[in-house]
Amino acid sequence: MSNEDGSSRLEISNRNKELIREVFELEADGHKDAREIFKEEILGFLIQTDDGSFTLSSGERNDQSETLHSTFGARTEAFEKFVIPSKLLEKADTNNVIKVLDICSGIGYNVSALLDYLKDSDVEIEIDMVESSLETVATTLFIPDVCESHRYVKKAIETYLIERGCLHYNKVLSTIPDNVTINIHIGDARDFIKNCDDKEYDAVFLDPFSPAKSPELYTVDFFTRIKEFLTPTALILTYTAASPVRSAFVDAGLYVGEGPRFHRSGGTIASRTPDLIEVPLSFGDVKVISLSDVGIPFIDPFLTDDYLTIIERRQNQRRKSRCVTTFPSSNKLPRYLGLNPEDIEDEALCNKLNAYVQKMGFESINDERIINMLNIEPGLTSRDQILCLRENLRKLLKN
Ligand SMILES: C[S@@+](CC[C@H](N)C(=O)[O-])C[C@H]1O[C@@H](n2cnc3c(N)ncnc32)[C@H](O)[C@@H]1O
């Protein structure tokens, strides 16, 4: 499924986009009330989430769509998964300026939550919002206000759309505080990150659709580039706990840890500095990432491939590696490696797990060689555990 611009990015529905373009056309024709005319119809796309804030649905991919936010609370998710764990409130006490990269800014909830959170801080705030869909950004103007800060985001969007000739009337009644700069960038986040040279960020909010839908924004290559723009104390925050995302962070040279939980399970925090990771990954997760095919990350060497190419590349690598250079991820096998089979109550499962490893030449899931492989130095960071287990596995399967 391609978008009008020929790309395969997942964005809001085409009908939602069409309506926004009709608003643009009517304003261009001098209709001051174009936004009022289309308001009801555009509001029809909004889905109210459990905390009263709103979300939208994406277009379909493989007959499925995703919402832009957690339906358990879009605004709450912005605070819990991105803003609070970013530690920017503490940084606001010591820094003169705080710079944030908001990847996949959608309808600006992460940014408005951030501004709300920092509203009493005496600090300059500079935000780069990057979103591929102009129409999604424009839809923000129709979303009921969730807080004063959301009006600042709307004002920045309206100004941007007027400067770009898409809109023609100033209708958002708000003034962005002098200490806040919101820059809007419309385009693929990969192009933004490829072309920005002298940037430095104190936090990166990474909020694409799920890795299966938007793999281009979870690749080793994308994270490697982002890493260049992180201050030593910066954190990358994302809501997904998916193994290929975590292993891509590791391959990009970053330290990783558990992000806060909020309904959509888990989350991940990454940083250039190990001490900033407060909650390490569980050893079960580390085993899955380092020892099985599910830990194979997405790759996009030139930051240009479409989502299917990226998905298929990884699928091929998984197929080739399974039972050859990695354990299969089936039935969560890696989590059971090293356990005494007698401790697994489900006998059928236990037989299956043993059968997998027997195919690879081991006696059982607690084969002595497997136990030795799992025996790594205590106290390592999650990143170093992953690197160490991968190396142990490589040596084990070579013999
Ligand atoms: C989960 S939503 C983000 C919600 C948003 N953070 C907010 O606070 O409202 C994902 C967004 O990513 C955008 N998107 C999809 N692919 C993209 C890409 N390659 N580059 C930039 N944005 C992209 C979609 O249009 C969508 O608005």
The ligand as a Tripos MOL2 file, in Angstrom:
@<TRIPOS>MOLECULE
LIG
   27    29     1     0     0
SMALL
NO_CHARGES

@<TRIPOS>ATOM
      1 C1          2.1370    6.7030   16.8790 C.3       1 LIG1
      2 S1          1.8940    8.1290   15.9090 S.3       1 LIG1
      3 C2          2.6920    9.3900   16.8420 C.3       1 LIG1
      4 C3          1.8360   10.1560   17.8490 C.3       1 LIG1
      5 C4          2.4930   11.4210   18.3300 C.3       1 LIG1
      6 N1          3.7780   11.2080   18.9390 N.3       1 LIG1
      7 C5          1.6750   12.3400   19.1960 C.2       1 LIG1
      8 O1          2.1560   12.7680   20.2490 O.co2     1 LIG1
      9 O2          0.5550   12.6620   18.7960 O.co2     1 LIG1
     10 C6          3.0280    7.8160   14.5710 C.3       1 LIG1
     11 C7          3.1650    8.9530   13.5870 C.3       1 LIG1
     12 O3          4.3020    8.6710   12.7580 O.3       1 LIG1
     13 C8          4.1010    9.2350   11.4770 C.3       1 LIG1
     14 N2          5.0620    8.5830   10.5650 N.ar      1 LIG1
     15 C9          4.9480    7.3660    9.9590 C.ar      1 LIG1
     16 N3          6.0670    7.0890    9.2780 N.ar      1 LIG1
     17 C10         6.9130    8.1450    9.4430 C.ar      1 LIG1
     18 C11         8.2230    8.4420    8.9840 C.ar      1 LIG1
     19 N4          8.9060    7.5640    8.2290 N.pl3     1 LIG1
     20 N5          8.7820    9.6140    9.3500 N.ar      1 LIG1
     21 C12         8.1050   10.4900   10.1210 C.ar      1 LIG1
     22 N6          6.8620   10.2670   10.5900 N.ar      1 LIG1
     23 C13         6.2740    9.0990   10.2710 C.ar      1 LIG1
     24 C14         2.6470    8.9530   11.2080 C.3       1 LIG1
     25 O4          2.1300    9.8340   10.2350 O.3       1 LIG1
     26 C15         2.0220    9.1530   12.6120 C.3       1 LIG1
     27 O5          1.5180   10.4510   12.7400 O.3       1 LIG1
@<TRIPOS>BOND
     1     1     2 1
     2     2     3 1
     3     2    10 1
     4     3     4 1
     5     4     5 1
     6     5     6 1
     7     5     7 1
     8     7     8 2
     9     7     9 1
    10    10    11 1
    11    11    12 1
    12    11    26 1
    13    12    13 1
    14    13    14 1
    15    13    24 1
    16    14    15 ar
    17    14    23 ar
    18    15    16 ar
    19    16    17 ar
    20    17    18 ar
    21    17    23 ar
    22    18    19 1
    23    18    20 ar
    24    20    21 ar
    25    21    22 ar
    26    22    23 ar
    27    24    25 1
    28    24    26 1
    29    26    27 1
@<TRIPOS>SUBSTRUCTURE
     1 LIG1         1 GROUP 0 **** ****
